[in-house]
Amino acid sequence: FAGGRAAVLLFGDSITQEGTTATGGWAALLAAHFSRRADVVNRGLAGYNSRWGLQALDSCLPPHAATALATVWFGANDGADASLNPRQHVPIDEYKTNLTQIVERIRQRCERVIVLSPPPIHEASYRTVFVEPRQGKGAPLDRSLAVSQSYAVAAGEVAAATGCAFVDIWSKVQSAAPVVPGSDEQPWGRYLYDGLHLSQEGNQLVFDELLSVVREHFPELLVEPDKYNGKRDNSGSFSKGLLPHMPWHDAISLQNQDKIFRETSDDCTDCAKRARVS
């Protein structure tokens, strides 16, 4: 067992922030997956673009001795229209520069970084659920499906240039419920409760995609469940790279209870280092 816990840093905008507060949020699902082995530190900042995120980064880094994994997810606000929403808009070239700097600074303390693309904008529901209740019927949209695609592509380019894993949420959401040929319906809108932010189904999709990327690129961080009850936070579970914090209760006996807590196999820093080289 380990004497401390590593961090899993989630850094982004409201789509990250709501990953903890929403029902079935993707960040909460990650916290359950890593329960007892790592602290999921949600540093989502609602309304932020990559420019503000870069400025806030230092205050958002976790205090833990080691960070086992980090996600970086900006772009939904950067892609706001420059005329209609100049406060949040960030030009795409600056977005790429900001995102690159964020990734590079996080990688100084964490080698495993996953970049996520902004989601697609479901314009119909964004209009009726988000824009018109605030600005009135017929108000112009400050976000669009086409522009969100441009920022999604840019995020993928940054991930490739920096050697990070990448989740193309823009494409994954649409392919999960594709448009039927000849129809104007966009059924993938159900993954976004207001055309921009994730619904419960959308949160589950993001969680599943992140685990898929972890399985492919960082398999040492996966937590295999107890084969009898499916739990990932008891002595029947296993992770190669993340030891449990403190001994499991069923390893403690009347005979060893005075000394077992001094028999730490690794601390969280050593555990993270071992996982990188294995």
C-alpha positions as CSV (number, residue, x, y, z in Angstrom):
1,F,0.0,0.0,0.0
2,A,1.0,3.6,-0.4
3,G,1.5,6.2,2.3
4,G,-0.1,9.0,0.3
5,R,-2.2,9.6,-2.8
6,A,-1.4,10.9,-6.2
7,A,-3.6,13.5,-7.8
8,V,-5.6,13.3,-11.0
9,L,-5.9,16.9,-12.2
10,L,-8.9,18.0,-14.3
11,F,-8.3,21.5,-15.8
12,G,-10.8,23.3,-18.0
13,D,-14.0,25.4,-18.2
14,S,-17.6,24.8,-17.1
15,I,-17.8,21.4,-18.8
16,T,-15.0,20.3,-16.4
17,Q,-16.5,22.1,-13.4
18,E,-19.9,20.5,-14.0
19,G,-18.2,17.1,-14.2
20,T,-18.4,17.0,-10.4
21,T,-21.7,18.9,-9.8
22,A,-23.9,17.3,-12.5
23,T,-25.8,14.1,-11.8
24,G,-23.6,11.3,-13.1
25,G,-20.8,13.8,-13.9
26,W,-17.7,12.5,-15.7
27,A,-15.4,13.8,-13.0
28,A,-17.4,12.1,-10.3
29,L,-17.3,8.9,-12.2
30,L,-13.5,9.2,-12.5
31,A,-13.3,9.9,-8.7
32,A,-15.2,6.6,-8.1
33,H,-12.9,4.8,-10.5
34,F,-9.8,6.0,-8.7
35,S,-11.3,5.8,-5.2
36,R,-8.8,5.1,-2.4
37,R,-5.9,5.3,-4.9
38,A,-5.8,8.9,-6.2
39,D,-7.6,12.2,-5.5
40,V,-9.4,13.6,-8.5
41,V,-8.9,17.3,-8.3
42,N,-11.5,19.2,-10.3
43,R,-10.2,22.6,-11.4
44,G,-12.9,23.5,-13.8
45,L,-13.5,27.2,-14.1
46,A,-16.9,28.0,-15.5
47,G,-16.9,30.6,-18.3
48,Y,-13.1,30.5,-18.7
49,N,-11.3,30.5,-22.0
50,S,-7.7,29.3,-22.6
51,R,-6.3,32.8,-22.1
52,W,-7.8,33.0,-18.6
53,G,-7.0,29.4,-17.9
54,L,-3.3,30.0,-18.6
55,Q,-3.3,32.9,-16.1
56,A,-5.0,30.8,-13.5
57,L,-3.0,27.6,-14.0
58,D,-0.5,28.0,-11.2
59,S,-3.2,28.4,-8.6
60,C,-5.0,25.3,-9.9
61,L,-2.1,22.8,-9.6
62,P,-2.8,20.2,-6.9
63,P,-0.6,20.2,-3.7
64,H,0.0,16.5,-4.0
65,A,3.5,15.1,-4.1
66,A,2.7,13.4,-7.5
67,T,0.2,13.9,-10.2
68,A,-0.6,10.7,-12.0
69,L,-2.8,12.0,-14.8
70,A,-4.2,15.3,-16.1
71,T,-6.9,16.4,-18.5
72,V,-6.9,19.7,-20.3
73,W,-10.2,20.8,-21.8
74,F,-10.7,24.3,-23.2
75,G,-12.2,25.7,-26.4
76,A,-15.9,25.9,-25.8
77,N,-15.6,29.6,-24.8
78,D,-12.6,30.4,-27.0
79,G,-14.8,29.7,-30.0
80,A,-17.4,32.3,-29.1
81,D,-18.1,34.8,-31.9
82,A,-15.6,37.7,-31.9
83,S,-18.3,40.3,-32.5
84,L,-21.1,38.9,-30.4
85,N,-19.0,37.8,-27.5
86,P,-15.6,39.5,-27.6
87,R,-15.0,39.0,-23.9
88,Q,-14.7,35.2,-24.1
89,H,-13.5,34.9,-27.7
90,V,-9.9,33.9,-28.3
91,P,-8.5,33.8,-31.8
92,I,-7.7,30.2,-32.9
93,D,-3.9,30.8,-33.2
94,E,-3.8,32.2,-29.7
95,Y,-5.9,29.3,-28.5
96,K,-3.4,26.9,-29.8
97,T,-0.5,28.9,-28.2
98,N,-2.3,29.0,-24.9
99,L,-3.2,25.4,-24.9
100,T,0.3,24.4,-25.8
101,Q,1.7,26.5,-22.9
102,I,-0.9,24.9,-20.5
103,V,0.1,21.4,-21.5
104,E,3.8,22.1,-21.3
105,R,3.5,23.6,-17.9
106,I,1.4,20.7,-16.6
107,R,3.9,18.2,-18.1
108,Q,6.6,19.6,-15.9
109,R,4.9,17.7,-13.1
110,C,2.8,15.1,-14.9
111,E,3.8,13.1,-17.9
112,R,0.4,11.7,-18.6
113,V,-1.8,14.4,-20.1
114,I,-5.0,14.0,-22.1
115,V,-6.3,16.9,-24.3
116,L,-10.0,17.0,-25.1
117,S,-11.6,18.9,-27.9
118,P,-14.5,21.2,-27.3
119,P,-17.9,19.5,-27.9
120,P,-20.0,20.3,-31.0
121,I,-22.6,23.1,-30.6
122,H,-26.1,21.8,-31.1
123,E,-27.5,25.0,-32.4
124,A,-31.2,24.3,-32.1
125,S,-31.1,23.5,-28.4
126,Y,-28.4,26.1,-27.7
127,R,-30.8,28.7,-29.1
128,T,-33.9,27.6,-27.3
129,V,-32.4,26.6,-23.9
130,F,-29.4,28.8,-23.5
131,V,-29.6,32.0,-25.7
132,E,-33.2,33.0,-26.0
133,P,-34.1,32.7,-22.3
134,R,-31.3,35.1,-21.6
135,Q,-31.4,37.5,-24.6
136,G,-34.9,37.1,-26.1
137,K,-36.4,35.3,-29.0
138,G,-34.5,35.6,-32.3
139,A,-31.3,36.6,-30.6
140,P,-28.2,35.7,-32.7
141,L,-26.0,32.7,-31.6
142,D,-22.5,33.5,-30.4
143,R,-21.5,29.9,-31.0
144,S,-21.9,27.5,-34.0
145,L,-21.3,23.9,-35.0
146,A,-18.8,25.0,-37.7
147,V,-16.7,27.1,-35.5
148,S,-16.6,24.6,-32.7
149,Q,-15.2,22.1,-35.3
150,S,-12.3,24.5,-36.1
151,Y,-11.4,24.7,-32.4
152,A,-11.7,20.9,-32.1
153,V,-9.3,20.4,-34.9
154,A,-6.9,22.9,-33.3
155,A,-7.0,21.0,-30.0
156,G,-6.1,17.8,-31.8
157,E,-3.2,19.6,-33.5
158,V,-1.9,20.8,-30.1
159,A,-2.2,17.3,-28.7
160,A,-0.2,15.8,-31.6
161,A,2.5,18.5,-31.5
162,T,3.0,18.0,-27.7
163,G,2.8,14.2,-27.8
164,C,-0.4,14.1,-25.6
165,A,-3.3,11.7,-25.8
166,F,-6.4,13.2,-27.4
167,V,-10.1,12.7,-27.2
168,D,-12.1,14.2,-30.0
169,I,-15.3,14.9,-28.2
170,W,-16.6,17.0,-31.1
171,S,-16.6,13.8,-33.3
172,K,-17.4,11.3,-30.6
173,V,-20.7,13.0,-29.6
174,Q,-21.9,13.2,-33.1
175,S,-20.9,9.6,-34.0
176,A,-22.7,8.3,-30.9
177,A,-26.1,9.3,-32.4
178,P,-25.5,10.1,-36.1
179,V,-27.8,12.1,-38.3
180,V,-30.2,9.9,-40.4
181,P,-29.6,10.6,-44.1
182,G,-32.3,12.8,-45.5
183,S,-33.3,14.1,-42.1
184,D,-32.8,17.5,-40.5
185,E,-32.8,15.9,-37.0
186,Q,-29.6,15.9,-35.0
187,P,-30.2,13.2,-32.4
188,W,-26.7,13.7,-30.9
189,G,-28.2,16.8,-29.2
190,R,-29.3,14.6,-26.3
191,Y,-25.7,14.5,-25.1
192,L,-25.8,18.2,-24.5
193,Y,-28.6,19.5,-22.2
194,D,-28.4,23.1,-23.5
195,G,-26.6,22.6,-26.8
196,L,-23.2,23.2,-25.1
197,H,-22.9,21.5,-21.7
198,L,-23.0,17.7,-21.1
199,S,-26.2,15.9,-20.2
200,Q,-26.0,12.8,-18.1
201,E,-25.6,10.7,-21.3
202,G,-22.9,13.1,-22.4
203,N,-21.1,12.8,-19.1
204,Q,-21.1,9.0,-19.4
205,L,-19.8,9.2,-23.0
206,V,-16.9,11.4,-21.9
207,F,-16.1,9.1,-19.0
208,D,-16.1,6.0,-21.2
209,E,-13.9,7.8,-23.8
210,L,-11.4,8.8,-21.2
211,L,-11.2,5.3,-19.8
212,S,-10.7,4.0,-23.3
213,V,-7.7,6.4,-23.8
214,V,-6.3,5.5,-20.4
215,R,-6.6,1.8,-21.4
216,E,-4.7,2.5,-24.6
217,H,-2.0,4.9,-23.5
218,F,-1.7,4.5,-19.7
219,P,-2.9,1.0,-18.9
220,E,-0.9,1.0,-15.6
221,L,-3.5,3.5,-14.2
222,L,-6.6,1.3,-14.8
223,V,-8.2,-0.1,-11.7
224,E,-9.4,-3.7,-12.3
225,P,-12.5,-4.5,-10.2
226,D,-13.0,-7.2,-7.6
227,K,-14.2,-10.2,-9.6
228,Y,-16.8,-11.1,-7.1
229,N,-18.6,-7.8,-6.5
230,G,-17.3,-5.4,-9.2
231,K,-15.9,-2.9,-6.7
232,R,-12.8,-0.9,-7.4
233,D,-12.1,0.2,-3.9
234,N,-11.5,-2.9,-1.9
235,S,-8.8,-5.6,-1.5
236,G,-10.1,-7.6,-4.5
237,S,-9.4,-4.7,-6.9
238,F,-6.0,-4.1,-8.6
239,S,-4.0,-1.4,-10.3
240,K,-0.4,-1.8,-11.4
241,G,0.4,1.8,-11.1
242,L,-1.7,3.1,-8.3
243,L,-1.4,1.4,-4.9
244,P,-4.2,1.8,-2.4
245,H,-3.7,4.5,0.2
246,M,-3.2,2.8,3.5
247,P,-3.8,-1.0,4.1
248,W,-7.1,-2.6,3.2
249,H,-9.0,-3.3,6.4
250,D,-8.9,-7.0,5.8
251,A,-5.1,-6.9,5.9
252,I,-5.2,-5.5,9.5
253,S,-5.3,-8.0,12.3
254,L,-5.1,-7.9,16.1
255,Q,-1.6,-9.1,15.7
256,N,-0.3,-6.5,13.2
257,Q,-2.4,-3.5,13.9
258,D,0.4,-1.7,15.8
259,K,3.0,-2.1,13.1
260,I,1.3,-2.5,9.7
261,F,0.8,1.3,9.2
262,R,4.6,1.6,9.3
263,E,5.1,-1.0,6.5
264,T,4.3,1.3,3.6
265,S,5.4,-0.4,0.3
266,D,5.8,2.9,-1.6
267,D,4.7,6.5,-1.2
268,C,2.6,7.9,-4.0
269,T,5.6,9.6,-5.6
270,D,7.5,6.3,-5.9
271,C,4.5,4.6,-7.2
272,A,4.0,7.1,-10.0
273,K,7.7,6.8,-10.9
274,R,7.5,3.1,-11.0
275,A,4.4,3.2,-13.3
276,R,6.2,5.4,-15.8
277,V,9.1,3.0,-16.3
278,S,7.2,-0.2,-16.2
